[in-house]
């Protein structure tokens, strides 16, 4: 249960929900507010971009991840 609460607090679950519902602008806003991004955070947004054919956005976030 602690992992779930941590993910909810960190914005991972809401971010994933928005990404799955094709509301990627809101997903990106939530993602940007996450202070300590980990691979789960990045993967959630990258998957949303991938599923919706937004390759430029995906590459931009992937590049950001490689610099983190």
C-alpha positions in Angstrom: 0.0 0.0 0.0 2.9 2.3 0.7 4.1 2.1 -2.9 0.7 3.1 -4.1 0.5 6.1 -1.8 4.0 7.2 -2.8 3.1 7.0 -6.5 -0.1 8.9 -5.9 1.7 11.6 -3.9 4.5 11.9 -6.5 2.0 12.3 -9.3 2.8 9.1 -11.2 -0.7 7.7 -11.0 -2.5 10.9 -12.1 0.1 11.3 -14.9 -0.5 7.8 -16.1 -4.2 8.3 -16.0 -4.0 11.5 -18.1 -1.6 9.9 -20.6 -3.9 6.9 -21.1 -6.9 9.1 -21.7 -5.0 11.1 -24.4 -4.9 14.3 -22.2 -1.2 14.6 -22.7 -1.1 18.4 -22.1 -2.3 17.7 -18.5 0.0 14.7 -18.2 2.9 16.9 -19.1 1.9 19.5 -16.6 1.7 16.9 -13.8 5.0 15.4 -15.0 6.7 18.8 -14.8 5.5 19.3 -11.2 7.1 16.0 -10.0 10.2 17.0 -8.1 12.0 13.7 -8.0 11.4 11.9 -11.3 12.3 8.3 -11.6 12.1 5.8 -14.4 8.4 5.1 -13.7 7.5 8.8 -14.1 9.4 9.1 -17.4 8.0 5.8 -18.7 4.5 6.8 -18.0 4.8 10.0 -20.1 6.9 8.3 -22.8 4.3 5.6 -23.2 1.5 8.1 -23.5 3.4 10.0 -26.2 4.2 6.7 -28.0 0.6 5.5 -28.0 -0.6 8.7 -29.5 2.1 9.0 -32.2 3.7 12.1 -30.7 7.3 11.2 -31.6 8.7 14.7 -31.2 7.4 15.0 -27.7 8.6 11.5 -26.9 12.2 12.3 -28.1 12.2 15.6 -26.2 11.3 13.9 -22.9 13.7 11.0 -23.6 16.5 13.6 -24.1 15.5 15.3 -20.8 15.6 11.9 -19.1 19.1 11.2 -20.4 20.3 14.5 -18.9 18.7 13.9 -15.5 
